[in-house]
Amino acid sequence: MDCLDEILIYYENRESHKSRAIKTWISHILVDLMRDLEGDDPHNYLRVRNCLLLLVNLFFDIESPDHYHSQGIPIHQITEKDKIKFIEILKSEITNCN
């Protein structure tokens, strides 16, 4: 079973985020994910990263999801001209990553 599926199933069936069983389960998942990084397959890195992100978001009480949380301006205040420019920049970044 993929780690994403395993995390989601465990999250749906959990009784409490504070229980010792959940902390033990998270520890086992983290060890398994670290073992998955031992290979040279770049797909493993992406899979492990996504599993870690899901794990943190579901099981850890984080007030701010990232450094940029609640910074910037609301999307409805961005002009159409700026939206088009932002989309072009994002497309350029994505293209340059591959």
DRENTORKOL-3810 file (N, C-alpha, C; in nm, 4 decimals):
REM DRENTORKOL-3810
@n.u->0.0850; n.v->-0.1175; n.w->0.0000; ca.u->0.0000; ca.v->0.0000; ca.w->0.0000; c.u->0.0900; c.v->0.1244; c.w->0.0000
@n.u->0.0528; n.v->0.2231; n.w->-0.0771; ca.u->0.1274; ca.v->0.3472; ca.w->-0.0847; c.u->0.1163; c.v->0.4230; c.w->0.0469
@n.u->0.2199; n.v->0.4994; n.w->0.0812; ca.u->0.2194; ca.v->0.5712; ca.w->0.2088; c.u->0.1066; c.v->0.6743; c.w->0.2160
@n.u->0.0710; n.v->0.7349; n.w->0.1049; ca.u->-0.0399; ca.v->0.8315; ca.w->0.1059; c.u->-0.1705; c.v->0.7634; c.w->0.1469
@n.u->-0.1948; n.v->0.6474; n.w->0.0883; ca.u->-0.3156; ca.v->0.5714; ca.w->0.1241; c.u->-0.3118; c.v->0.5293; c.w->0.2705
@n.u->-0.1965; n.v->0.4821; n.w->0.3136; ca.u->-0.1832; ca.v->0.4361; ca.w->0.4518; c.u->-0.2079; c.v->0.5505; c.w->0.5509
@n.u->-0.1537; n.v->0.6664; n.w->0.5212; ca.u->-0.1734; ca.v->0.7827; ca.w->0.6083; c.u->-0.3203; c.v->0.8230; c.w->0.6127
@n.u->-0.3840; n.v->0.8269; n.w->0.4970; ca.u->-0.5259; ca.v->0.8659; ca.w->0.4922; c.u->-0.6150; c.v->0.7656; c.w->0.5654
@n.u->-0.5881; n.v->0.6372; n.w->0.5480; ca.u->-0.6680; ca.v->0.5348; ca.w->0.6155; c.u->-0.6501; c.v->0.5457; c.w->0.7666
@n.u->-0.5271; n.v->0.5610; n.w->0.8107; ca.u->-0.5022; ca.v->0.5718; ca.w->0.9542; c.u->-0.5688; c.v->0.6970; c.w->1.0105
@n.u->-0.5616; n.v->0.8075; n.w->0.9367; ca.u->-0.6222; ca.v->0.9330; ca.w->0.9819; c.u->-0.7736; c.v->0.9189; c.w->0.9964
@n.u->-0.8365; n.v->0.8530; n.w->0.9017; ca.u->-0.9818; ca.v->0.8345; ca.w->0.9071; c.u->-1.0243; c.v->0.7452; c.w->1.0234
@n.u->-0.9391; n.v->0.6517; n.w->1.0635; ca.u->-0.9732; ca.v->0.5555; ca.w->1.1680; c.u->-0.9151; c.v->0.5898; c.w->1.3047
@n.u->-0.8500; n.v->0.7037; n.w->1.3178; ca.u->-0.7865; ca.v->0.7384; ca.w->1.4454; c.u->-0.8925; c.v->0.7695; c.w->1.5515
@n.u->-0.8558; n.v->0.7498; n.w->1.6755; ca.u->-0.9465; ca.v->0.7825; ca.w->1.7858; c.u->-0.9118; c.v->0.9178; c.w->1.8456
@n.u->-0.7835; n.v->0.9486; n.w->1.8506; ca.u->-0.7404; ca.v->1.0753; ca.w->1.9082; c.u->-0.6014; c.v->1.1079; c.w->1.8560
@n.u->-0.5773; n.v->1.2358; n.w->1.8301; ca.u->-0.4447; ca.v->1.2780; ca.w->1.7842; c.u->-0.3420; c.v->1.2706; c.w->1.8963
@n.u->-0.3874; n.v->1.2627; n.w->2.0204; ca.u->-0.2960; ca.v->1.2685; ca.w->2.1335; c.u->-0.2532; c.v->1.1315; c.w->2.1847
@n.u->-0.3116; n.v->1.0278; n.w->2.1344; ca.u->-0.2838; ca.v->0.8952; ca.w->2.1905; c.u->-0.1407; c.v->0.8492; c.w->2.1614
@n.u->-0.0908; n.v->0.7667; n.w->2.2504; ca.u->0.0445; ca.v->0.7103; ca.w->2.2357; c.u->0.0536; c.v->0.6230; c.w->2.1104
@n.u->-0.0543; n.v->0.5543; n.w->2.0774; ca.u->-0.0538; ca.v->0.4675; ca.w->1.9593; c.u->-0.0281; c.v->0.5482; c.w->1.8325
@n.u->-0.0847; n.v->0.6664; n.w->1.8237; ca.u->-0.0646; ca.v->0.7496; ca.w->1.7046; c.u->0.0806; c.v->0.7957; c.w->1.6975
@n.u->0.1371; n.v->0.8349; n.w->1.8109; ca.u->0.2772; ca.v->0.8783; ca.w->1.8116; c.u->0.3691; c.v->0.7641; c.w->1.7689
@n.u->0.3403; n.v->0.6446; n.w->1.8148; ca.u->0.4196; ca.v->0.5274; ca.w->1.7762; c.u->0.4036; c.v->0.4994; c.w->1.6275
@n.u->0.2806; n.v->0.5056; n.w->1.5778; ca.u->0.2542; ca.v->0.4825; ca.w->1.4358; c.u->0.3284; c.v->0.5849; c.w->1.3500
@n.u->0.3239; n.v->0.7125; n.w->1.3902; ca.u->0.3938; ca.v->0.8179; ca.w->1.3147; c.u->0.5439; c.v->0.7891; c.w->1.3126
@n.u->0.5987; n.v->0.7451; n.w->1.4237; ca.u->0.7413; ca.v->0.7129; ca.w->1.4293; c.u->0.7768; c.v->0.6022; c.w->1.3302
@n.u->0.6933; n.v->0.4989; n.w->1.3223; ca.u->0.7170; ca.v->0.3891; ca.w->1.2279; c.u->0.7084; c.v->0.4386; c.w->1.0830
@n.u->0.6103; n.v->0.5228; n.w->1.0550; ca.u->0.5968; ca.v->0.5782; ca.w->0.9193; c.u->0.7205; c.v->0.6597; c.w->0.8832
@n.u->0.7684; n.v->0.7414; n.w->0.9751; ca.u->0.8866; ca.v->0.8229; ca.w->0.9482; c.u->1.0100; c.v->0.7370; c.w->0.9208
@n.u->1.0269; n.v->0.6318; n.w->0.9969; ca.u->1.1408; ca.v->0.5407; ca.w->0.9740; c.u->1.1284; c.v->0.4761; c.w->0.8356
@n.u->1.0094; n.v->0.4301; n.w->0.8014; ca.u->0.9881; ca.v->0.3690; ca.w->0.6694; c.u->1.0171; c.v->0.4681; c.w->0.5569
@n.u->0.9739; n.v->0.5914; n.w->0.5743; ca.u->0.9974; ca.v->0.6930; ca.w->0.4712; c.u->1.1467; c.v->0.7230; c.w->0.4574
@n.u->1.2178; n.v->0.7279; n.w->0.5673; ca.u->1.3621; ca.v->0.7518; ca.w->0.5607; c.u->1.4332; c.v->0.6373; c.w->0.4892
@n.u->1.3876; n.v->0.5158; n.w->0.5106; ca.u->1.4457; ca.v->0.4004; ca.w->0.4394; c.u->1.4207; c.v->0.4117; c.w->0.2894
@n.u->1.3039; n.v->0.4629; n.w->0.2533; ca.u->1.2712; ca.v->0.4791; ca.w->0.1116; c.u->1.3633; c.v->0.5788; c.w->0.0430
@n.u->1.4232; n.v->0.6686; n.w->0.1184; ca.u->1.5136; ca.v->0.7682; ca.w->0.0592; c.u->1.6530; c.v->0.7126; c.w->0.0311
@n.u->1.6828; n.v->0.5926; n.w->0.0773; ca.u->1.8160; ca.v->0.5352; ca.w->0.0598; c.u->1.8485; c.v->0.5028; c.w->-0.0855
@n.u->1.7476; n.v->0.4814; n.w->-0.1681; ca.u->1.7721; ca.v->0.4509; ca.w->-0.3090; c.u->1.8029; c.v->0.5761; c.w->-0.3894
@n.u->1.8392; n.v->0.5566; n.w->-0.5149; ca.u->1.8733; ca.v->0.6681; ca.w->-0.6033; c.u->1.7567; c.v->0.7124; c.w->-0.6909
@n.u->1.6411; n.v->0.6513; n.w->-0.6749; ca.u->1.5265; ca.v->0.6818; ca.w->-0.7594; c.u->1.4689; c.v->0.8182; c.w->-0.7233
@n.u->1.4684; n.v->0.9152; n.w->-0.8174; ca.u->1.4146; ca.v->1.0487; ca.w->-0.7881; c.u->1.2651; c.v->1.0465; c.w->-0.7569
@n.u->1.1939; n.v->0.9438; n.w->-0.8052; ca.u->1.0507; ca.v->0.9337; ca.w->-0.7752; c.u->1.0281; c.v->0.9060; c.w->-0.6262
@n.u->1.1235; n.v->0.8354; n.w->-0.5641; ca.u->1.1136; ca.v->0.8103; ca.w->-0.4208; c.u->1.1152; c.v->0.9411; c.w->-0.3432
@n.u->1.2007; n.v->1.0326; n.w->-0.3842; ca.u->1.2100; ca.v->1.1616; ca.w->-0.3164; c.u->1.0763; c.v->1.2342; c.w->-0.3202
@n.u->1.0146; n.v->1.2409; n.w->-0.4375; ca.u->0.8863; ca.v->1.3104; ca.w->-0.4514; c.u->0.7762; c.v->1.2412; c.w->-0.3706
@n.u->0.7752; n.v->1.1100; n.w->-0.3735; ca.u->0.6744; ca.v->1.0348; ca.w->-0.2983; c.u->0.6918; c.v->1.0563; c.w->-0.1487
@n.u->0.8157; n.v->1.0487; n.w->-0.1013; ca.u->0.8433; ca.v->1.0687; ca.w->0.0413; c.u->0.8072; c.v->1.2108; c.w->0.0823
@n.u->0.8440; n.v->1.3071; n.w->-0.0003; ca.u->0.8103; ca.v->1.4469; ca.w->0.0299; c.u->0.6596; c.v->1.4649; c.w->0.0429
@n.u->0.5844; n.v->1.4102; n.w->-0.0505; ca.u->0.4391; ca.v->1.4234; ca.w->-0.0466; c.u->0.3793; c.v->1.3529; c.w->0.0755
@n.u->0.4340; n.v->1.2384; n.w->0.1100; ca.u->0.3861; ca.v->1.1671; ca.w->0.2296; c.u->0.4153; c.v->1.2476; c.w->0.3559
@n.u->0.5334; n.v->1.3071; n.w->0.3624; ca.u->0.5678; ca.v->1.3891; ca.w->0.4790; c.u->0.4770; c.v->1.5110; c.w->0.4896
@n.u->0.4505; n.v->1.5745; n.w->0.3773; ca.u->0.3600; ca.v->1.6902; ca.w->0.3785; c.u->0.2210; c.v->1.6516; c.w->0.4281
@n.u->0.1703; n.v->1.5403; n.w->0.3795; ca.u->0.0382; ca.v->1.4945; ca.w->0.4226; c.u->0.0390; c.v->1.4602; c.w->0.5715
@n.u->0.1415; n.v->1.3918; n.w->0.6155; ca.u->0.1536; ca.v->1.3531; ca.w->0.7557; c.u->0.1553; c.v->1.4764; c.w->0.8468
@n.u->0.2360; n.v->1.5731; n.w->0.8116; ca.u->0.2457; ca.v->1.6950; ca.w->0.8929; c.u->0.1134; c.v->1.7696; c.w->0.8944
@n.u->0.0498; n.v->1.7826; n.w->0.7800; ca.u->-0.0750; ca.v->1.8578; ca.w->0.7732; c.u->-0.1902; c.v->1.7899; c.w->0.8470
@n.u->-0.1909; n.v->1.6581; n.w->0.8505; ca.u->-0.3016; ca.v->1.5882; ca.w->0.9162; c.u->-0.2796; c.v->1.5655; c.w->1.0662
@n.u->-0.1561; n.v->1.5403; n.w->1.1075; ca.u->-0.1324; ca.v->1.4962; ca.w->1.2438; c.u->-0.0639; c.v->1.5975; c.w->1.3351
@n.u->-0.0154; n.v->1.7064; n.w->1.2817; ca.u->0.0525; ca.v->1.8047; ca.w->1.3639; c.u->-0.0257; c.v->1.9347; c.w->1.3615
@n.u->-0.0429; n.v->1.9931; n.w->1.4780; ca.u->-0.1203; ca.v->2.1160; ca.w->1.4912; c.u->-0.0301; c.v->2.2359; c.w->1.4623
@n.u->-0.0287; n.v->2.2775; n.w->1.3371; ca.u->0.0567; ca.v->2.3870; ca.w->1.2949; c.u->-0.0311; c.v->2.5089; c.w->1.2678
@n.u->0.0011; n.v->2.6172; n.w->1.3361; ca.u->-0.0808; ca.v->2.7378; ca.w->1.3217; c.u->-0.0677; c.v->2.7982; c.w->1.1821
@n.u->0.0532; n.v->2.8122; n.w->1.1344; ca.u->0.0773; ca.v->2.8690; ca.w->1.0021; c.u->0.1314; c.v->2.7603; c.w->0.9108
@n.u->0.0640; n.v->2.7301; n.w->0.8008; ca.u->0.1078; ca.v->2.6210; ca.w->0.7135; c.u->0.2426; c.v->2.6453; c.w->0.6458
@n.u->0.2790; n.v->2.7709; n.w->0.6262; ca.u->0.4088; ca.v->2.7998; ca.w->0.5667; c.u->0.4498; c.v->2.9426; c.w->0.6004
@n.u->0.5673; n.v->2.9797; n.w->0.5569; ca.u->0.6235; ca.v->3.1117; ca.w->0.5873; c.u->0.5371; c.v->3.2252; c.w->0.5308
@n.u->0.4692; n.v->3.2005; n.w->0.4214; ca.u->0.3941; ca.v->3.3057; ca.w->0.3537; c.u->0.2471; c.v->3.3104; c.w->0.3943
@n.u->0.2088; n.v->3.2284; n.w->0.4917; ca.u->0.0701; ca.v->3.2249; ca.w->0.5368; c.u->0.0247; c.v->3.3643; c.w->0.5796
@n.u->-0.0886; n.v->3.4063; n.w->0.5297; ca.u->-0.1519; ca.v->3.5355; ca.w->0.5594; c.u->-0.0666; c.v->3.6558; c.w->0.5214
@n.u->0.0245; n.v->3.6379; n.w->0.4272; ca.u->0.1008; ca.v->3.7499; ca.w->0.3753; c.u->0.0523; c.v->3.7779; c.w->0.2340
@n.u->0.0787; n.v->3.8943; n.w->0.1849; ca.u->0.0383; ca.v->3.9291; ca.w->0.0498; c.u->-0.0991; c.v->3.9923; c.w->0.0473
@n.u->-0.1604; n.v->3.9916; n.w->-0.0702; ca.u->-0.2919; ca.v->4.0525; ca.w->-0.0852; c.u->-0.3936; c.v->3.9482; c.w->-0.1300
@n.u->-0.5210; n.v->3.9686; n.w->-0.0959; ca.u->-0.6252; ca.v->3.8743; ca.w->-0.1384; c.u->-0.6351; c.v->3.8685; c.w->-0.2910
@n.u->-0.6690; n.v->3.7518; n.w->-0.3425; ca.u->-0.6731; ca.v->3.7310; ca.w->-0.4873; c.u->-0.7720; c.v->3.8250; c.w->-0.5568
@n.u->-0.8810; n.v->3.8585; n.w->-0.4890; ca.u->-0.9800; ca.v->3.9465; ca.w->-0.5533; c.u->-0.9288; c.v->4.0900; c.w->-0.5678
@n.u->-0.8165; n.v->4.1227; n.w->-0.5057; ca.u->-0.7584; ca.v->4.2564; ca.w->-0.5191; c.u->-0.6487; c.v->4.2626; c.w->-0.6255
@n.u->-0.6180; n.v->4.1501; n.w->-0.6871; ca.u->-0.5154; ca.v->4.1468; ca.w->-0.7912; c.u->-0.5797; c.v->4.1815; c.w->-0.9249
@n.u->-0.5171; n.v->4.2707; n.w->-0.9991; ca.u->-0.5710; ca.v->4.3114; ca.w->-1.1291; c.u->-0.5536; c.v->4.1984; c.w->-1.2303
@n.u->-0.6331; n.v->4.2005; n.w->-1.3350; ca.u->-0.6227; ca.v->4.0994; ca.w->-1.4409; c.u->-0.4842; c.v->4.1016; c.w->-1.5044
@n.u->-0.4293; n.v->4.2194; n.w->-1.5226; ca.u->-0.2965; ca.v->4.2329; ca.w->-1.5812; c.u->-0.1925; c.v->4.1611; c.w->-1.4937
@n.u->-0.2015; n.v->4.1820; n.w->-1.3616; ca.u->-0.1079; ca.v->4.1158; ca.w->-1.2711; c.u->-0.1296; c.v->3.9652; c.w->-1.2672
@n.u->-0.2551; n.v->3.9201; n.w->-1.2738; ca.u->-0.2833; ca.v->3.7766; ca.w->-1.2750; c.u->-0.2183; c.v->3.7103; c.w->-1.3953
@n.u->-0.2300; n.v->3.7730; n.w->-1.5106; ca.u->-0.1700; ca.v->3.7190; ca.w->-1.6332; c.u->-0.0179; c.v->3.7120; c.w->-1.6184
@n.u->0.0417; n.v->3.8174; n.w->-1.5615; ca.u->0.1869; ca.v->3.8183; ca.w->-1.5417; c.u->0.2296; c.v->3.7083; c.w->-1.4448
@n.u->0.1557; n.v->3.6897; n.w->-1.3364; ca.u->0.1873; ca.v->3.5839; ca.w->-1.2396; c.u->0.1790; c.v->3.4458; c.w->-1.3038
@n.u->0.0772; n.v->3.4243; n.w->-1.3859; ca.u->0.0611; ca.v->3.2959; ca.w->-1.4546; c.u->0.1794; c.v->3.2706; c.w->-1.5479
@n.u->0.2228; n.v->3.3746; n.w->-1.6186; ca.u->0.3385; ca.v->3.3607; ca.w->-1.7077; c.u->0.4646; c.v->3.3256; c.w->-1.6288
@n.u->0.4831; n.v->3.3898; n.w->-1.5148; ca.u->0.6004; ca.v->3.3618; ca.w->-1.4309; c.u->0.5961; c.v->3.2180; c.w->-1.3803
@n.u->0.4798; n.v->3.1730; n.w->-1.3327; ca.u->0.4667; ca.v->3.0357; ca.w->-1.2834; c.u->0.4930; c.v->2.9342; c.w->-1.3938
@n.u->0.4377; n.v->2.9584; n.w->-1.5129; ca.u->0.4624; ca.v->2.8671; ca.w->-1.6252; c.u->0.6110; c.v->2.8602; c.w->-1.6561
@n.u->0.6769; n.v->2.9756; n.w->-1.6537; ca.u->0.8204; ca.v->2.9804; ca.w->-1.6811; c.u->0.8979; c.v->2.9010; c.w->-1.5761
@n.u->0.8628; n.v->2.9158; n.w->-1.4497; ca.u->0.9305; ca.v->2.8425; ca.w->-1.3421; c.u->0.9103; c.v->2.6917; c.w->-1.3565
@n.u->0.7878; n.v->2.6507; n.w->-1.3871; ca.u->0.7580; ca.v->2.5087; ca.w->-1.4016; c.u->0.8338; c.v->2.4499; c.w->-1.5200
@n.u->0.8386; n.v->2.5239; n.w->-1.6283; ca.u->0.9099; ca.v->2.4787; ca.w->-1.7475; c.u->1.0590; c.v->2.4651; c.w->-1.7196
@n.u->1.1147; n.v->2.5565; n.w->-1.6425; ca.u->1.2583; ca.v->2.5537; ca.w->-1.6121; c.u->1.2954; c.v->2.4461; c.w->-1.5118
@n.u->1.1972; n.v->2.3953; n.w->-1.4370; ca.u->1.2243; ca.v->2.2890; ca.w->-1.3382; c.u->1.2442; c.v->2.1553; c.w->-1.4050
@n.u->1.1861; n.v->2.1334; n.w->-1.5203; ca.u->1.1933; ca.v->2.0024; ca.w->-1.5867; c.u->1.3134; c.v->1.9891; c.w->-1.6695
END
